[in-house]
Amino acid sequence: MFRRTFWFTAGAAAGVWATTKVHTKLRQLTPESLAAQAANKAVDAGHRLKDFALDVRAGMAQRESELGEVLGLDTPVDPQLPASRRLAVESRAPHRYDEHRYDQDHDHSDRFNSRTPHNRNEDH
């Protein structure tokens, strides 16, 4: 009698365990769950890519400083030499966008070919 009860209980427990596992897998395979898993993996991949880019940038800066020391780029410049071109470019006045505003009152028809009165990119 105890033997039958034991196997009945073991079978019932195995059935409950298997049913629970199947329902868990089914919930993981729903479209919403798959979309959430894909989004999480994409975010993780983005974080790994960002970390890689930061590591590369740090390595580049380190290597640039090493090369600067080896090549003597950090030493003071001889006053006999002409000034660096970078200074001339940096000292240039910033571009003023407000000087070049679009004049809405001006007739811009001269920009278009007179033989094509319509826009060629439009569907006709």
Biopython code that builds the backbone (N, CA, C, O; Angstrom):
import numpy as np
from Bio.PDB.StructureBuilder import StructureBuilder

atoms = [
    (1, "MET", "N", (0.815, -1.196, 0.000)),
    (1, "MET", "CA", (0.000, 0.000, 0.000)),
    (1, "MET", "C", (0.857, 1.259, 0.000)),
    (1, "MET", "O", (0.595, 2.200, -0.748)),
    (2, "PHE", "N", (1.880, 1.266, 0.843)),
    (2, "PHE", "CA", (2.755, 2.428, 0.870)),
    (2, "PHE", "C", (3.528, 2.575, -0.447)),
    (2, "PHE", "O", (3.866, 3.682, -0.867)),
    (3, "ARG", "N", (3.789, 1.465, -1.066)),
    (3, "ARG", "CA", (4.519, 1.497, -2.322)),
    (3, "ARG", "C", (3.689, 2.202, -3.398)),
    (3, "ARG", "O", (4.216, 3.032, -4.138)),
    (4, "ARG", "N", (2.414, 1.882, -3.489)),
    (4, "ARG", "CA", (1.535, 2.538, -4.461)),
    (4, "ARG", "C", (1.385, 4.021, -4.156)),
    (4, "ARG", "O", (1.372, 4.842, -5.073)),
    (5, "THR", "N", (1.275, 4.369, -2.906)),
    (5, "THR", "CA", (1.139, 5.778, -2.510)),
    (5, "THR", "C", (2.410, 6.547, -2.864)),
    (5, "THR", "O", (2.350, 7.678, -3.346)),
    (6, "PHE", "N", (3.554, 5.922, -2.620)),
    (6, "PHE", "CA", (4.822, 6.572, -2.949)),
    (6, "PHE", "C", (4.902, 6.872, -4.438)),
    (6, "PHE", "O", (5.223, 7.997, -4.820)),
    (7, "TRP", "N", (4.615, 5.888, -5.287)),
    (7, "TRP", "CA", (4.712, 6.085, -6.732)),
    (7, "TRP", "C", (3.628, 7.036, -7.243)),
    (7, "TRP", "O", (3.853, 7.791, -8.189)),
    (8, "PHE", "N", (2.473, 6.997, -6.623)),
    (8, "PHE", "CA", (1.415, 7.944, -7.010)),
    (8, "PHE", "C", (1.870, 9.369, -6.701)),
    (8, "PHE", "O", (1.705, 10.269, -7.524)),
    (9, "THR", "N", (2.441, 9.570, -5.519)),
    (9, "THR", "CA", (2.917, 10.904, -5.116)),
    (9, "THR", "C", (4.092, 11.337, -5.989)),
    (9, "THR", "O", (4.168, 12.498, -6.392)),
    (10, "ALA", "N", (5.013, 10.411, -6.285)),
    (10, "ALA", "CA", (6.157, 10.745, -7.138)),
    (10, "ALA", "C", (5.674, 11.127, -8.539)),
    (10, "ALA", "O", (6.202, 12.073, -9.124)),
    (11, "GLY", "N", (4.707, 10.431, -9.081)),
    (11, "GLY", "CA", (4.158, 10.743, -10.404)),
    (11, "GLY", "C", (3.448, 12.087, -10.417)),
    (11, "GLY", "O", (3.586, 12.867, -11.359)),
    (12, "ALA", "N", (2.681, 12.350, -9.349)),
    (12, "ALA", "CA", (1.980, 13.634, -9.262)),
    (12, "ALA", "C", (2.980, 14.785, -9.175)),
    (12, "ALA", "O", (2.794, 15.821, -9.813)),
    (13, "ALA", "N", (4.034, 14.604, -8.388)),
    (13, "ALA", "CA", (5.059, 15.650, -8.249)),
    (13, "ALA", "C", (5.775, 15.867, -9.574)),
    (13, "ALA", "O", (6.046, 17.006, -9.953)),
    (14, "ALA", "N", (6.084, 14.776, -10.287)),
    (14, "ALA", "CA", (6.740, 14.909, -11.583)),
    (14, "ALA", "C", (5.824, 15.609, -12.575)),
    (14, "ALA", "O", (6.290, 16.411, -13.385)),
    (15, "GLY", "N", (4.533, 15.320, -12.526)),
    (15, "GLY", "CA", (3.585, 15.993, -13.410)),
    (15, "GLY", "C", (3.483, 17.473, -13.120)),
    (15, "GLY", "O", (3.447, 18.280, -14.049)),
    (16, "VAL", "N", (3.436, 17.851, -11.850)),
    (16, "VAL", "CA", (3.377, 19.269, -11.466)),
    (16, "VAL", "C", (4.657, 19.976, -11.900)),
    (16, "VAL", "O", (4.606, 21.084, -12.434)),
    (17, "TRP", "N", (5.812, 19.331, -11.669)),
    (17, "TRP", "CA", (7.087, 19.924, -12.062)),
    (17, "TRP", "C", (7.159, 20.135, -13.574)),
    (17, "TRP", "O", (7.578, 21.196, -14.037)),
    (18, "ALA", "N", (6.746, 19.112, -14.350)),
    (18, "ALA", "CA", (6.784, 19.211, -15.812)),
    (18, "ALA", "C", (5.819, 20.273, -16.313)),
    (18, "ALA", "O", (6.150, 21.016, -17.236)),
    (19, "THR", "N", (4.643, 20.358, -15.729)),
    (19, "THR", "CA", (3.658, 21.368, -16.126)),
    (19, "THR", "C", (4.190, 22.775, -15.847)),
    (19, "THR", "O", (4.026, 23.679, -16.666)),
    (20, "THR", "N", (4.814, 22.949, -14.710)),
    (20, "THR", "CA", (5.379, 24.250, -14.357)),
    (20, "THR", "C", (6.480, 24.646, -15.348)),
    (20, "THR", "O", (6.541, 25.792, -15.793)),
    (21, "LYS", "N", (7.344, 23.689, -15.685)),
    (21, "LYS", "CA", (8.419, 23.978, -16.647)),
    (21, "LYS", "C", (7.853, 24.346, -18.019)),
    (21, "LYS", "O", (8.347, 25.278, -18.654)),
    (22, "VAL", "N", (6.849, 23.646, -18.478)),
    (22, "VAL", "CA", (6.248, 23.926, -19.788)),
    (22, "VAL", "C", (5.618, 25.310, -19.795)),
    (22, "VAL", "O", (5.793, 26.064, -20.752)),
    (23, "HIS", "N", (4.884, 25.653, -18.737)),
    (23, "HIS", "CA", (4.251, 26.979, -18.672)),
    (23, "HIS", "C", (5.298, 28.097, -18.624)),
    (23, "HIS", "O", (5.110, 29.164, -19.208)),
    (24, "THR", "N", (6.390, 27.838, -17.927)),
    (24, "THR", "CA", (7.461, 28.842, -17.871)),
    (24, "THR", "C", (8.061, 29.066, -19.262)),
    (24, "THR", "O", (8.275, 30.207, -19.673)),
    (25, "LYS", "N", (8.329, 27.983, -19.976)),
    (25, "LYS", "CA", (8.875, 28.108, -21.333)),
    (25, "LYS", "C", (7.885, 28.792, -22.267)),
    (25, "LYS", "O", (8.282, 29.604, -23.103)),
    (26, "LEU", "N", (6.612, 28.475, -22.135)),
    (26, "LEU", "CA", (5.603, 29.114, -22.982)),
    (26, "LEU", "C", (5.534, 30.614, -22.721)),
    (26, "LEU", "O", (5.372, 31.400, -23.655)),
    (27, "ARG", "N", (5.657, 31.017, -21.451)),
    (27, "ARG", "CA", (5.648, 32.444, -21.130)),
    (27, "ARG", "C", (6.884, 33.141, -21.707)),
    (27, "ARG", "O", (6.817, 34.305, -22.104)),
    (28, "GLN", "N", (8.019, 32.418, -21.752)),
    (28, "GLN", "CA", (9.232, 33.014, -22.303)),
    (28, "GLN", "C", (9.146, 33.160, -23.820)),
    (28, "GLN", "O", (9.868, 33.974, -24.395)),
    (29, "LEU", "N", (8.299, 32.406, -24.468)),
    (29, "LEU", "CA", (8.207, 32.443, -25.924)),
    (29, "LEU", "C", (7.069, 33.315, -26.452)),
    (29, "LEU", "O", (6.793, 33.301, -27.651)),
    (30, "THR", "N", (6.413, 34.065, -25.587)),
    (30, "THR", "CA", (5.381, 34.981, -26.062)),
    (30, "THR", "C", (6.058, 36.146, -26.789)),
    (30, "THR", "O", (7.215, 36.456, -26.502)),
    (31, "PRO", "N", (5.364, 36.791, -27.718)),
    (31, "PRO", "CA", (5.977, 37.908, -28.458)),
    (31, "PRO", "C", (6.455, 39.043, -27.552)),
    (31, "PRO", "O", (7.503, 39.637, -27.807)),
    (32, "GLU", "N", (5.703, 39.345, -26.506)),
    (32, "GLU", "CA", (6.102, 40.429, -25.606)),
    (32, "GLU", "C", (7.391, 40.082, -24.887)),
    (32, "GLU", "O", (8.276, 40.925, -24.741)),
    (33, "SER", "N", (7.497, 38.827, -24.435)),
    (33, "SER", "CA", (8.698, 38.402, -23.731)),
    (33, "SER", "C", (9.904, 38.366, -24.671)),
    (33, "SER", "O", (11.003, 38.766, -24.289)),
    (34, "LEU", "N", (9.698, 37.891, -25.890)),
    (34, "LEU", "CA", (10.794, 37.870, -26.856)),
    (34, "LEU", "C", (11.261, 39.290, -27.194)),
    (34, "LEU", "O", (12.458, 39.536, -27.338)),
    (35, "ALA", "N", (10.312, 40.217, -27.318)),
    (35, "ALA", "CA", (10.673, 41.609, -27.603)),
    (35, "ALA", "C", (11.460, 42.214, -26.443)),
    (35, "ALA", "O", (12.436, 42.932, -26.659)),
    (36, "ALA", "N", (11.039, 41.926, -25.219)),
    (36, "ALA", "CA", (11.753, 42.445, -24.055)),
    (36, "ALA", "C", (13.158, 41.857, -23.974)),
    (36, "ALA", "O", (14.109, 42.567, -23.648)),
    (37, "GLN", "N", (13.295, 40.565, -24.266)),
    (37, "GLN", "CA", (14.619, 39.946, -24.243)),
    (37, "GLN", "C", (15.519, 40.552, -25.316)),
    (37, "GLN", "O", (16.697, 40.810, -25.068)),
    (38, "ALA", "N", (14.972, 40.778, -26.497)),
    (38, "ALA", "CA", (15.763, 41.388, -27.571)),
    (38, "ALA", "C", (16.178, 42.804, -27.203)),
    (38, "ALA", "O", (17.310, 43.209, -27.467)),
    (39, "ALA", "N", (15.272, 43.558, -26.596)),
    (39, "ALA", "CA", (15.600, 44.926, -26.195)),
    (39, "ALA", "C", (16.690, 44.920, -25.131)),
    (39, "ALA", "O", (17.602, 45.746, -25.178)),
    (40, "ASN", "N", (16.609, 44.007, -24.177)),
    (40, "ASN", "CA", (17.638, 43.927, -23.141)),
    (40, "ASN", "C", (18.997, 43.569, -23.736)),
    (40, "ASN", "O", (20.021, 44.122, -23.336)),
    (41, "LYS", "N", (19.002, 42.645, -24.688)),
    (41, "LYS", "CA", (20.264, 42.267, -25.315)),
    (41, "LYS", "C", (20.832, 43.420, -26.138)),
    (41, "LYS", "O", (22.048, 43.610, -26.185)),
    (42, "ALA", "N", (19.960, 44.190, -26.786)),
    (42, "ALA", "CA", (20.427, 45.338, -27.557)),
    (42, "ALA", "C", (21.029, 46.401, -26.646)),
    (42, "ALA", "O", (22.054, 46.998, -26.975)),
    (43, "VAL", "N", (20.399, 46.636, -25.509)),
    (43, "VAL", "CA", (20.927, 47.618, -24.557)),
    (43, "VAL", "C", (22.272, 47.152, -24.020)),
    (43, "VAL", "O", (23.208, 47.944, -23.909)),
    (44, "ASP", "N", (22.371, 45.868, -23.688)),
    (44, "ASP", "CA", (23.645, 45.332, -23.204)),
    (44, "ASP", "C", (24.734, 45.451, -24.267)),
    (44, "ASP", "O", (25.873, 45.801, -23.956)),
    (45, "ALA", "N", (24.388, 45.163, -25.514)),
    (45, "ALA", "CA", (25.366, 45.281, -26.596)),
    (45, "ALA", "C", (25.796, 46.739, -26.760)),
    (45, "ALA", "O", (26.970, 47.014, -27.009)),
    (46, "GLY", "N", (24.864, 47.664, -26.624)),
    (46, "GLY", "CA", (25.203, 49.083, -26.702)),
    (46, "GLY", "C", (26.159, 49.502, -25.599)),
    (46, "GLY", "O", (27.092, 50.269, -25.835)),
    (47, "HIS", "N", (25.923, 48.991, -24.382)),
    (47, "HIS", "CA", (26.826, 49.314, -23.276)),
    (47, "HIS", "C", (28.221, 48.736, -23.516)),
    (47, "HIS", "O", (29.225, 49.392, -23.238)),
    (48, "ARG", "N", (28.278, 47.513, -24.029)),
    (48, "ARG", "CA", (29.584, 46.908, -24.321)),
    (48, "ARG", "C", (30.305, 47.684, -25.422)),
    (48, "ARG", "O", (31.519, 47.875, -25.354)),
    (49, "LEU", "N", (29.565, 48.129, -26.432)),
    (49, "LEU", "CA", (30.163, 48.901, -27.522)),
    (49, "LEU", "C", (30.673, 50.248, -27.017)),
    (49, "LEU", "O", (31.746, 50.699, -27.419)),
    (50, "LYS", "N", (29.914, 50.881, -26.147)),
    (50, "LYS", "CA", (30.337, 52.162, -25.578)),
    (50, "LYS", "C", (31.598, 51.978, -24.742)),
    (50, "LYS", "O", (32.521, 52.788, -24.826)),
    (51, "ASP", "N", (31.645, 50.909, -23.927)),
    (51, "ASP", "CA", (32.842, 50.638, -23.132)),
    (51, "ASP", "C", (34.048, 50.389, -24.027)),
    (51, "ASP", "O", (35.150, 50.855, -23.737)),
    (52, "PHE", "N", (33.837, 49.654, -25.115)),
    (52, "PHE", "CA", (34.928, 49.395, -26.062)),
    (52, "PHE", "C", (35.423, 50.700, -26.668)),
    (52, "PHE", "O", (36.630, 50.921, -26.766)),
    (53, "ALA", "N", (34.499, 51.564, -27.076)),
    (53, "ALA", "CA", (34.891, 52.843, -27.682)),
    (53, "ALA", "C", (35.663, 53.703, -26.682)),
    (53, "ALA", "O", (36.631, 54.366, -27.055)),
    (54, "LEU", "N", (35.244, 53.696, -25.422)),
    (54, "LEU", "CA", (35.960, 54.475, -24.411)),
    (54, "LEU", "C", (37.354, 53.904, -24.172)),
    (54, "LEU", "O", (38.307, 54.656, -23.970)),
    (55, "ASP", "N", (37.476, 52.571, -24.194)),
    (55, "ASP", "CA", (38.791, 51.951, -24.044)),
    (55, "ASP", "C", (39.694, 52.307, -25.218)),
    (55, "ASP", "O", (40.875, 52.600, -25.029)),
    (56, "VAL", "N", (39.148, 52.283, -26.421)),
    (56, "VAL", "CA", (39.940, 52.639, -27.605)),
    (56, "VAL", "C", (40.379, 54.089, -27.530)),
    (56, "VAL", "O", (41.527, 54.407, -27.838)),
    (57, "ARG", "N", (39.479, 54.966, -27.125)),
    (57, "ARG", "CA", (39.818, 56.391, -27.026)),
    (57, "ARG", "C", (40.903, 56.630, -25.975)),
    (57, "ARG", "O", (41.808, 57.438, -26.185)),
    (58, "ALA", "N", (40.812, 55.930, -24.852)),
    (58, "ALA", "CA", (41.837, 56.077, -23.815)),
    (58, "ALA", "C", (43.181, 55.549, -24.321)),
    (58, "ALA", "O", (44.224, 56.155, -24.076)),
    (59, "GLY", "N", (43.149, 54.428, -25.019)),
    (59, "GLY", "CA", (44.388, 53.883, -25.579)),
    (59, "GLY", "C", (44.993, 54.805, -26.614)),
    (59, "GLY", "O", (46.213, 54.955, -26.682)),
    (60, "MET", "N", (44.144, 55.426, -27.424)),
    (60, "MET", "CA", (44.644, 56.365, -28.430)),
    (60, "MET", "C", (45.304, 57.565, -27.756)),
    (60, "MET", "O", (46.373, 58.005, -28.178)),
    (61, "ALA", "N", (44.676, 58.091, -26.718)),
    (61, "ALA", "CA", (45.245, 59.251, -26.025)),
    (61, "ALA", "C", (46.574, 58.888, -25.375)),
    (61, "ALA", "O", (47.523, 59.672, -25.400)),
    (62, "GLN", "N", (46.634, 57.693, -24.793)),
    (62, "GLN", "CA", (47.880, 57.259, -24.172)),
    (62, "GLN", "C", (48.980, 57.102, -25.217)),
    (62, "GLN", "O", (50.106, 57.557, -25.014)),
    (63, "ARG", "N", (48.655, 56.461, -26.326)),
    (63, "ARG", "CA", (49.654, 56.255, -27.380)),
    (63, "ARG", "C", (50.080, 57.583, -28.001)),
    (63, "ARG", "O", (51.248, 57.756, -28.347)),
    (64, "GLU", "N", (49.149, 58.518, -28.144)),
    (64, "GLU", "CA", (49.489, 59.826, -28.692)),
    (64, "GLU", "C", (50.448, 60.568, -27.775)),
    (64, "GLU", "O", (51.384, 61.217, -28.242)),
    (65, "SER", "N", (50.216, 60.475, -26.471)),
    (65, "SER", "CA", (51.135, 61.143, -25.543)),
    (65, "SER", "C", (52.507, 60.475, -25.562)),
    (65, "SER", "O", (53.530, 61.153, -25.467)),
    (66, "GLU", "N", (52.533, 59.126, -25.686)),
    (66, "GLU", "CA", (53.816, 58.428, -25.779)),
    (66, "GLU", "C", (54.570, 58.861, -27.035)),
    (66, "GLU", "O", (55.771, 59.128, -26.981)),
    (67, "LEU", "N", (53.869, 58.930, -28.158)),
    (67, "LEU", "CA", (54.518, 59.368, -29.396)),
    (67, "LEU", "C", (54.975, 60.821, -29.308)),
    (67, "LEU", "O", (56.029, 61.180, -29.834)),
    (68, "GLY", "N", (54.181, 61.646, -28.646)),
    (68, "GLY", "CA", (54.564, 63.047, -28.480)),
    (68, "GLY", "C", (55.846, 63.187, -27.676)),
    (68, "GLY", "O", (56.688, 64.031, -27.984)),
    (69, "GLU", "N", (55.997, 62.350, -26.635)),
    (69, "GLU", "CA", (57.220, 62.387, -25.842)),
    (69, "GLU", "C", (58.415, 61.895, -26.657)),
    (69, "GLU", "O", (59.487, 62.498, -26.620)),
    (70, "VAL", "N", (58.225, 60.792, -27.397)),
    (70, "VAL", "CA", (59.325, 60.207, -28.167)),
    (70, "VAL", "C", (59.762, 61.146, -29.291)),
    (70, "VAL", "O", (60.958, 61.298, -29.540)),
    (71, "LEU", "N", (58.808, 61.773, -29.966)),
    (71, "LEU", "CA", (59.130, 62.633, -31.102)),
    (71, "LEU", "C", (59.478, 64.058, -30.690)),
    (71, "LEU", "O", (59.885, 64.867, -31.523)),
    (72, "GLY", "N", (59.319, 64.364, -29.416)),
    (72, "GLY", "CA", (59.661, 65.693, -28.930)),
    (72, "GLY", "C", (58.636, 66.746, -29.281)),
    (72, "GLY", "O", (58.983, 67.918, -29.429)),
    (73, "LEU", "N", (57.393, 66.361, -29.417)),
    (73, "LEU", "CA", (56.352, 67.331, -29.763)),
    (73, "LEU", "C", (55.931, 68.171, -28.572)),
    (73, "LEU", "O", (55.293, 69.210, -28.738)),
    (74, "ASP", "N", (56.280, 67.733, -27.379)),
    (74, "ASP", "CA", (55.885, 68.469, -26.177)),
    (74, "ASP", "C", (56.935, 69.496, -25.760)),
    (74, "ASP", "O", (56.714, 70.263, -24.824)),
    (75, "THR", "N", (58.061, 69.513, -26.440)),
    (75, "THR", "CA", (59.117, 70.458, -26.090)),
    (75, "THR", "C", (58.724, 71.858, -26.545)),
    (75, "THR", "O", (57.929, 72.001, -27.473)),
    (76, "PRO", "N", (59.268, 72.895, -25.906)),
    (76, "PRO", "CA", (58.934, 74.268, -26.315)),
    (76, "PRO", "C", (59.401, 74.549, -27.746)),
    (76, "PRO", "O", (60.426, 74.029, -28.186)),
    (77, "VAL", "N", (58.656, 75.358, -28.446)),
    (77, "VAL", "CA", (58.956, 75.683, -29.840)),
    (77, "VAL", "C", (60.037, 76.758, -29.892)),
    (77, "VAL", "O", (60.043, 77.691, -29.089)),
    (78, "ASP", "N", (60.939, 76.612, -30.840)),
    (78, "ASP", "CA", (62.010, 77.591, -31.039)),
    (78, "ASP", "C", (61.389, 78.907, -31.506)),
    (78, "ASP", "O", (60.607, 78.906, -32.456)),
    (79, "PRO", "N", (61.715, 80.022, -30.866)),
    (79, "PRO", "CA", (61.111, 81.311, -31.277)),
    (79, "PRO", "C", (61.538, 81.751, -32.669)),
    (79, "PRO", "O", (60.898, 82.630, -33.247)),
    (80, "GLN", "N", (62.589, 81.175, -33.224)),
    (80, "GLN", "CA", (63.039, 81.527, -34.565)),
    (80, "GLN", "C", (62.115, 80.967, -35.649)),
    (80, "GLN", "O", (62.098, 81.469, -36.773)),
    (81, "LEU", "N", (61.355, 79.937, -35.313)),
    (81, "LEU", "CA", (60.479, 79.303, -36.293)),
    (81, "LEU", "C", (59.200, 80.106, -36.483)),
    (81, "LEU", "O", (58.786, 80.821, -35.571)),
    (82, "PRO", "N", (58.567, 80.005, -37.644)),
    (82, "PRO", "CA", (57.299, 80.718, -37.841)),
    (82, "PRO", "C", (56.206, 80.141, -36.937)),
    (82, "PRO", "O", (56.300, 79.012, -36.455)),
    (83, "ALA", "N", (55.184, 80.942, -36.730)),
    (83, "ALA", "CA", (54.097, 80.532, -35.844)),
    (83, "ALA", "C", (53.340, 79.349, -36.436)),
    (83, "ALA", "O", (53.338, 79.135, -37.648)),
    (84, "SER", "N", (52.715, 78.607, -35.577)),
    (84, "SER", "CA", (51.953, 77.432, -35.988)),
    (84, "SER", "C", (50.714, 77.856, -36.764)),
    (84, "SER", "O", (50.126, 78.898, -36.477)),
    (85, "ARG", "N", (50.320, 77.057, -37.737)),
    (85, "ARG", "CA", (49.128, 77.385, -38.531)),
    (85, "ARG", "C", (47.855, 77.202, -37.719)),
    (85, "ARG", "O", (46.832, 77.818, -38.020)),
    (86, "ARG", "N", (47.909, 76.381, -36.715)),
    (86, "ARG", "CA", (46.711, 76.156, -35.898)),
    (86, "ARG", "C", (46.257, 77.440, -35.224)),
    (86, "ARG", "O", (45.059, 77.703, -35.115)),
    (87, "LEU", "N", (47.207, 78.230, -34.776)),
    (87, "LEU", "CA", (46.846, 79.474, -34.113)),
    (87, "LEU", "C", (46.097, 80.400, -35.055)),
    (87, "LEU", "O", (45.156, 81.077, -34.640)),
    (88, "ALA", "N", (46.499, 80.439, -36.311)),
    (88, "ALA", "CA", (45.824, 81.302, -37.277)),
    (88, "ALA", "C", (44.394, 80.820, -37.511)),
    (88, "ALA", "O", (43.482, 81.636, -37.645)),
    (89, "VAL", "N", (44.194, 79.528, -37.561)),
    (89, "VAL", "CA", (42.857, 78.994, -37.787)),
    (89, "VAL", "C", (41.985, 79.203, -36.566)),
    (89, "VAL", "O", (40.804, 79.528, -36.692)),
    (90, "GLU", "N", (42.561, 79.017, -35.372)),
    (90, "GLU", "CA", (41.787, 79.169, -34.150)),
    (90, "GLU", "C", (41.423, 80.618, -33.877)),
    (90, "GLU", "O", (40.400, 80.891, -33.250)),
    (91, "SER", "N", (42.255, 81.560, -34.344)),
    (91, "SER", "CA", (41.985, 82.961, -34.052)),
    (91, "SER", "C", (40.969, 83.572, -35.008)),
    (91, "SER", "O", (40.590, 84.732, -34.851)),
    (92, "ARG", "N", (40.530, 82.805, -35.990)),
    (92, "ARG", "CA", (39.565, 83.306, -36.945)),
    (92, "ARG", "C", (38.236, 83.596, -36.249)),
    (92, "ARG", "O", (37.855, 82.894, -35.312)),
    (93, "ALA", "N", (37.546, 84.613, -36.701)),
    (93, "ALA", "CA", (36.265, 84.981, -36.099)),
    (93, "ALA", "C", (35.231, 83.895, -36.377)),
    (93, "ALA", "O", (35.238, 83.299, -37.454)),
    (94, "PRO", "N", (34.344, 83.631, -35.423)),
    (94, "PRO", "CA", (33.315, 82.605, -35.652)),
    (94, "PRO", "C", (32.341, 83.044, -36.740)),
    (94, "PRO", "O", (32.111, 84.236, -36.948)),
    (95, "HIS", "N", (31.786, 82.072, -37.416)),
    (95, "HIS", "CA", (30.847, 82.337, -38.506)),
    (95, "HIS", "C", (29.530, 82.845, -37.936)),
    (95, "HIS", "O", (29.003, 82.300, -36.967)),
    (96, "ARG", "N", (29.020, 83.879, -38.545)),
    (96, "ARG", "CA", (27.746, 84.442, -38.084)),
    (96, "ARG", "C", (26.653, 84.016, -39.043)),
    (96, "ARG", "O", (26.639, 84.422, -40.205)),
    (97, "TYR", "N", (25.754, 83.211, -38.561)),
    (97, "TYR", "CA", (24.692, 82.691, -39.403)),
    (97, "TYR", "C", (23.582, 83.709, -39.631)),
    (97, "TYR", "O", (22.841, 83.611, -40.609)),
    (98, "ASP", "N", (23.466, 84.674, -38.746)),
    (98, "ASP", "CA", (22.373, 85.631, -38.897)),
    (98, "ASP", "C", (22.627, 86.612, -40.040)),
    (98, "ASP", "O", (21.696, 87.308, -40.445)),
    (99, "GLU", "N", (23.855, 86.701, -40.581)),
    (99, "GLU", "CA", (24.121, 87.585, -41.707)),
    (99, "GLU", "C", (23.572, 87.027, -43.015)),
    (99, "GLU", "O", (23.364, 87.786, -43.962)),
    (100, "HIS", "N", (23.335, 85.733, -43.088)),
    (100, "HIS", "CA", (22.939, 85.075, -44.324)),
    (100, "HIS", "C", (21.530, 84.508, -44.207)),
    (100, "HIS", "O", (21.308, 83.328, -44.481)),
    (101, "ARG", "N", (20.627, 85.302, -43.820)),
    (101, "ARG", "CA", (19.251, 84.829, -43.695)),
    (101, "ARG", "C", (18.581, 84.741, -45.059)),
    (101, "ARG", "O", (18.958, 85.448, -45.993)),
    (102, "TYR", "N", (17.625, 83.903, -45.161)),
    (102, "TYR", "CA", (16.880, 83.711, -46.395)),
    (102, "TYR", "C", (15.891, 84.847, -46.561)),
    (102, "TYR", "O", (15.090, 85.118, -45.666)),
    (103, "ASP", "N", (15.945, 85.517, -47.710)),
    (103, "ASP", "CA", (15.057, 86.638, -47.981)),
    (103, "ASP", "C", (13.787, 86.103, -48.627)),
    (103, "ASP", "O", (13.812, 85.673, -49.781)),
    (104, "GLN", "N", (12.695, 86.126, -47.907)),
    (104, "GLN", "CA", (11.447, 85.566, -48.414)),
    (104, "GLN", "C", (10.792, 86.468, -49.454)),
    (104, "GLN", "O", (9.984, 85.995, -50.253)),
    (105, "ASP", "N", (11.121, 87.744, -49.458)),
    (105, "ASP", "CA", (10.507, 88.673, -50.404)),
    (105, "ASP", "C", (11.184, 88.646, -51.770)),
    (105, "ASP", "O", (10.628, 89.155, -52.744)),
    (106, "HIS", "N", (12.360, 88.068, -51.854)),
    (106, "HIS", "CA", (13.115, 88.026, -53.101)),
    (106, "HIS", "C", (12.519, 86.974, -54.033)),
    (106, "HIS", "O", (12.108, 85.902, -53.590)),
    (107, "ASP", "N", (12.475, 87.291, -55.327)),
    (107, "ASP", "CA", (11.959, 86.352, -56.321)),
    (107, "ASP", "C", (13.073, 85.366, -56.681)),
    (107, "ASP", "O", (14.090, 85.757, -57.254)),
    (108, "HIS", "N", (12.880, 84.096, -56.347)),
    (108, "HIS", "CA", (13.898, 83.075, -56.568)),
    (108, "HIS", "C", (13.620, 82.254, -57.818)),
    (108, "HIS", "O", (14.141, 81.146, -57.950)),
    (109, "SER", "N", (12.817, 82.765, -58.730)),
    (109, "SER", "CA", (12.467, 81.993, -59.918)),
    (109, "SER", "C", (13.645, 81.834, -60.870)),
    (109, "SER", "O", (13.636, 80.927, -61.702)),
    (110, "ASP", "N", (14.656, 82.689, -60.771)),
    (110, "ASP", "CA", (15.802, 82.568, -61.656)),
    (110, "ASP", "C", (16.641, 81.331, -61.361)),
    (110, "ASP", "O", (17.493, 80.967, -62.171)),
    (111, "ARG", "N", (16.425, 80.688, -60.243)),
    (111, "ARG", "CA", (17.169, 79.488, -59.893)),
    (111, "ARG", "C", (16.695, 78.270, -60.660)),
    (111, "ARG", "O", (17.411, 77.271, -60.733)),
    (112, "PHE", "N", (15.521, 78.331, -61.223)),
    (112, "PHE", "CA", (14.954, 77.172, -61.904)),
    (112, "PHE", "C", (15.005, 77.383, -63.411)),
    (112, "PHE", "O", (14.934, 78.513, -63.895)),
    (113, "ASN", "N", (15.126, 76.315, -64.122)),
    (113, "ASN", "CA", (15.145, 76.357, -65.579)),
    (113, "ASN", "C", (13.741, 76.709, -66.065)),
    (113, "ASN", "O", (12.753, 76.176, -65.558)),
    (114, "SER", "N", (13.657, 77.584, -67.023)),
    (114, "SER", "CA", (12.334, 78.017, -67.495)),
    (114, "SER", "C", (11.615, 76.910, -68.259)),
    (114, "SER", "O", (10.388, 76.928, -68.359)),
    (115, "ARG", "N", (12.365, 75.943, -68.801)),
    (115, "ARG", "CA", (11.724, 74.845, -69.532)),
    (115, "ARG", "C", (11.088, 73.821, -68.594)),
    (115, "ARG", "O", (10.250, 73.032, -69.031)),
    (116, "THR", "N", (11.462, 73.815, -67.331)),
    (116, "THR", "CA", (10.889, 72.863, -66.369)),
    (116, "THR", "C", (10.212, 73.639, -65.244)),
    (116, "THR", "O", (10.824, 73.899, -64.209)),
    (117, "PRO", "N", (8.953, 74.008, -65.448)),
    (117, "PRO", "CA", (8.280, 74.815, -64.428)),
    (117, "PRO", "C", (7.918, 74.020, -63.177)),
    (117, "PRO", "O", (7.564, 74.616, -62.160)),
    (118, "HIS", "N", (7.998, 72.703, -63.224)),
    (118, "HIS", "CA", (7.636, 71.899, -62.068)),
    (118, "HIS", "C", (8.893, 71.267, -61.445)),
    (118, "HIS", "O", (9.968, 71.251, -62.043)),
    (119, "ASN", "N", (8.720, 70.773, -60.279)),
    (119, "ASN", "CA", (9.813, 70.091, -59.594)),
    (119, "ASN", "C", (9.980, 68.717, -60.192)),
    (119, "ASN", "O", (9.019, 67.952, -60.261)),
    (120, "ARG", "N", (11.184, 68.388, -60.627)),
    (120, "ARG", "CA", (11.415, 67.099, -61.269)),
    (120, "ARG", "C", (11.322, 65.924, -60.297)),
    (120, "ARG", "O", (11.163, 64.782, -60.727)),
    (121, "ASN", "N", (11.417, 66.185, -59.017)),
    (121, "ASN", "CA", (11.366, 65.124, -58.025)),
    (121, "ASN", "C", (9.932, 64.720, -57.678)),
    (121, "ASN", "O", (9.717, 63.699, -57.025)),
    (122, "GLU", "N", (8.981, 65.493, -58.099)),
    (122, "GLU", "CA", (7.590, 65.151, -57.808)),
    (122, "GLU", "C", (7.127, 64.036, -58.707)),
    (122, "GLU", "O", (7.607, 63.891, -59.831)),
    (123, "ASP", "N", (6.195, 63.246, -58.213)),
    (123, "ASP", "CA", (5.598, 62.190, -59.022)),
    (123, "ASP", "C", (4.492, 62.789, -59.889)),
    (123, "ASP", "O", (3.612, 63.488, -59.387)),
    (124, "HIS", "N", (4.541, 62.514, -61.185)),
    (124, "HIS", "CA", (3.526, 63.059, -62.104)),
    (124, "HIS", "C", (2.845, 61.952, -62.811)),
    (124, "HIS", "O", (1.957, 62.194, -63.629)),
]
sb = StructureBuilder()
sb.init_structure("model")
sb.init_model(0)
sb.init_chain("A")
sb.init_seg("    ")
for serial, (resi, resn, name, xyz) in enumerate(atoms, 1):
    if name == "N":
        sb.init_residue(resn, " ", resi, " ")
    sb.init_atom(name, np.array(xyz, "f"), 0.0, 1.0, " ", f" {name:<3s}", serial, name[0])
structure = sb.get_structure()
